[in-house]
Amino acid sequence: MYYKIRNDVLFRKYQGHGYITDNSEYGYRMLNDARIYPGEKYVSASGAVMLSMLSKSPRAIDDIVGDLSQIFTGVEYETLKQDTIEFFDWFVDEGFLSCGKTVDTCTDRFVADILRPDNRNPAQDGMARSDCTGGEISPNDFLRSIHIEIADACNERCVHCYIPNERKNNAIDPALFYRLIEEGRKMNIIHVTLSGGEPLLHKDILGFLKRCRELDLSVNVLSNLTLLTDDILSEMKKNPLLSVQVSLYSMDATVHDSITKLSGSFEKTKAGVLRLCDENIPVQISCPIIKQNKDTYVDVNCTPFVRQYGILFRKWGVFVCQRDNESTTELKR
């Protein structure tokens, strides 16, 4: 039998416990995604040791138990093997792990249903949770996410941008980025956000994305997608833990371009969104509401590609106030 961690699942081993989670805690998911996600779970120190034997590549149970027998000395091999199989099978049923009789059959499959509490094996449930302090652990007890602005340089000049135009010319030193990401991974971070400016402007963006994937990190990229290339798209697709957030201000190209101050930006951004959707990369469309798009922002939520692909839509920037005994909407630039 072979076991592996699912490609859309993250595991971290801490001192005294382990943490396993699907990426829905950190990334985006399409609104039409009907899959049931397992969420997150804490495991005991011994459970964390067992799970740390696994990666995203299938591994034979005898090899796993062979390594575990060097740690859990004094436990008979067959007893340790049976306990390990029962423990892993519990997480397979929960949707965190995949298994198969061969390497080729040990692949991620659609999780149609999660094992219900009344159907669980009490022995397995107790094994997964024994001596686990998960209920006592606060989300603030360990660092989960970091946000790195890899470039304040941008090819757009959005009227509401918080970065002054004259300052939009810097990019992070690649050595600094790699140091930050390596140090963060040593601290067991799970998620990283790459933003700007426009992050796709950075000459080393492909290397940054690749390293995040190699370190098994969930990634959000905040981009206008006007600079999306085949190479960048290909690298994004390789990381099942990656999602993208993009701003689309209106379905009227004239209105959108008047906000970005970049002619043709609407068509490029729209094309980028559709390319991501075609590659099943989760996308969130954000639509800041300002005076320039106050009459057309609703159309963004009603567009055929938003409905067809189940894209997550988020609007923000509306401030409601009272004026002359009437409820009005004040739109800030």
Sequence and secondary structure as in RCSB ss.txt:
>XXXX:A:sequence
MYYKIRNDVLFRKYQGHGYITDNSEYGYRMLNDARIYPGEKYVSASGAVMLSMLSKSPRAIDDIVGDLSQIFTGV
EYETLKQDTIEFFDWFVDEGFLSCGKTVDTCTDRFVADILRPDNRNPAQDGMARSDCTGGEISPNDFLRSIHIEI
ADACNERCVHCYIPNERKNNAIDPALFYRLIEEGRKMNIIHVTLSGGEPLLHKDILGFLKRCRELDLSVNVLSNL
TLLTDDILSEMKKNPLLSVQVSLYSMDATVHDSITKLSGSFEKTKAGVLRLCDENIPVQISCPIIKQNKDTYVDV
NCTPFVRQYGILFRKWGVFVCQRDNESTTELKR
>XXXX:A:secstr
 EEEE TTEEEEEETTEEEEEEGGGTS   TT       EEEEEHHHHHHHTT  SS EEHHHHHHHHTTTSTTS
 HHHHHHHHHHHHHHHHHHTSEEEESSTTT           GGGS HHHHHHHHTT  GGG  GGGS  EEEEEE
E   S   TT SS GGGTT B  HHHHHHHHHHHHHTT  EEEEEES GGGSTTHHHHHHHHHHTT EEEEE   
TT  HHHHHHHHH TTEEEEEE   SSHHHHHHHHT TTHHHHHHHHHHHHHHTT  EEEEEE  GGGTTTTHHH
HT HHHHHHT EEEEE EEEEEETTEEEEEE  
